[in-house]
Amino acid sequence: MSDFFTASVLVATIASGVRLATPYLLAGLGETIGQKSGVLNLGVDGVMQLSAFFAYYTVLKTGNLWYGSLAAIGVGLVMGLLYAVITIEFEATQGISGIGIFILGLGLSDLLFRELVGTPKPIKQLPSVAIPLLSDIPKVGQALFQHNLLTYSAFVFVPLTAWLLAKTTFGLNVRAVGENPHAADSLGVSVERTRYAAILIANAMAGLAGGALVLGLGIFQPNLTQGLGFIAVALVYFGSWRPAGVMVGALLYGTVNATVLQWKALNIIPVSGSVLANMAPAVITIVALAFLARRGSAPAALSQPFSRH
């Protein structure tokens, strides 16, 4: 255990935790916007999985990492449009529709991988970019300021999302239709258009999260996300529908994951206990949710379809 508490190992663990938090944070911020509009999307994991495949396949064929990122966002937008039509136009139950999107993304990505790729092939990974001056700070610089651009972007999105929801007319409309869509409608706010926009933004960010995951790893495999999208949804509740809270939850989850990986590498966790150790991040999330669930209240109209009839 003493090996873990050396400066170099602790710095490496924190750096890994920040990197691992990236996809959770991107997907969680997007889901926060969606839920603020009254839309719950349990299909986030499927969106991430399918977006990750298209990002991977695009880079595999073109060698361009940014084309891969754009492909991931594009798939997220398409999946978001599909989900919006199902839940807004057809007023389908959001929980069941989300599970359908999850199954679609998981199954289609598996099928496409087997048909188009077959066996895992490595691709280029997003390179780390050191932030001038800040990256030179001893220990702190290595841990926090030597990451790839998508990781930096994820944390920049935290204040941007907070500003969008709190300081813009669009954000006000999103919160209004999430709390009382009939009242918002009576004041001239288009509930349908607002929810469409929120769903598209949320799914684009989920798509980018999938891209960040696969481009950070440099490899794709079936079920790459392993339920990551469901954790991202849970982090919205953990953070009480606040971007900063979602960030704290993502960092907690990423750091616990990184710690478990380091303990395995240092043989602090025996092979026989590795399965139980892998459960630690999920268990901590569940315990945290149990204690923190009452801090904030969900949007009043969350998961409720809107109809003028």
Secondary structure, DSSP 8 states (H G I E B T S, - for coil): -TTTTSHHHHHHHHHHHHHHHHHHHHHHHHHHHHHHTT---TTHHHHHHHHHHHHHHHHHHH--HHHHHHHHHHHHHHHHHHHHIIIIIS---HHHHHHHHHHHHHHHHHHHHHHHT-S---------EE-TTGGGSTTHHHHHSEE-HHHHHHHHHHHHHHHHHHHSHHHHHHHHHHH-HHHHHHTT--HHHHHHHHHHHHHHHHHHHHHHHHHHHT---TT-STTHHHHHHHHHHHTTT-HHHHHHHHHHHHHHHHHHHHHHHTTSS-GGGHHHHHTHHHHHHHHHHHHHTTSS---TTTT------
